[in-house]
Amino acid sequence: MTVCIVPVKRLSTSLRRLGPLLSQEEKARLSLAMLKDVLWTLQGVQGLDELCVVTRDPCARDAARELGARVIPEPECAAGEGPAVDYGSRVLAEEGVRQVLIIPSDLPLVSRTDIQAILKVCLGNPSVVMTPAHDGGTNAMLRTPPDVIPSRFGPDSLSLHIQEARARGVPYRLVQLGSLYRDIDTPEDLSILLTTPNNTSTWKLANEMGLSERLLHRSQTSEAV
């Protein structure tokens, strides 16, 4: 059985690296739109038996349930993306789940084809399959069994995950995939999203907010300084 875990931080503190480009309310709305896009895509992936969202945010919880995902409440002792993922992984491992696929909630352009490509990589048990992010992070991880290595999300997480696998003698493979290469974290990421026309809720909301104009103004202001 393969289950996908999508960790979601509190929306009230999301997308901090976008700075003053958006209000915190707008950041929360954009984060929620990205979560919905990710869950909608994951629903159609063959080989995934269940979707789980690990969160303590009520809006994220409600959106997950509306889209057919199971919610694993994030306990106070597991605050943060890594601890939340590991908590959810332990819960699923105790239920007999064979492997988990971890996908961040800020990948609105993720494709079913790329997700299925990860699931097709067979390294046996134990093993870890990871997809690199453009900034040295990890934008997907398939762990067999679910708790085979601990999560080390944050700066340079890919190298840290590789270190964890090597330290435990766990076979691993890196699979670079286009739709999993860039998450939405900075104004530059947002600019790339906006110049890639698509049908996601995130793209539509970003255009409704006039973010292209805001980014252009930001760029012109920076050049003038």
KAWO-V297004 format. One record per run of one state. SS is the DSSP state (H for helix, E for strand, L for the rest). FROM is the first residue (numbers start at 1). LEN is the number of residues. If there is no record, write none. Layout:
ss=SS from=FROM len=LEN
ss=SS from=FROM len=LEN
This chain:
ss=L from=1 len=1
ss=E from=2 len=7
ss=L from=9 len=2
ss=H from=11 len=3
ss=L from=14 len=2
ss=H from=16 len=6
ss=L from=22 len=2
ss=H from=24 len=20
ss=L from=44 len=6
ss=E from=50 len=6
ss=L from=56 len=2
ss=H from=58 len=9
ss=L from=67 len=3
ss=E from=70 len=4
ss=L from=74 len=2
ss=H from=76 len=3
ss=L from=79 len=2
ss=H from=81 len=14
ss=L from=95 len=4
ss=E from=99 len=5
ss=L from=104 len=8
ss=H from=112 len=8
ss=L from=120 len=7
ss=E from=127 len=6
ss=L from=133 len=5
ss=E from=138 len=7
ss=L from=145 len=12
ss=H from=157 len=11
ss=L from=168 len=4
ss=E from=172 len=3
ss=L from=175 len=3
ss=H from=178 len=3
ss=L from=181 len=6
ss=H from=187 len=8
ss=L from=195 len=6
ss=H from=201 len=8
ss=L from=209 len=2
ss=H from=211 len=14
ss=L from=225 len=1
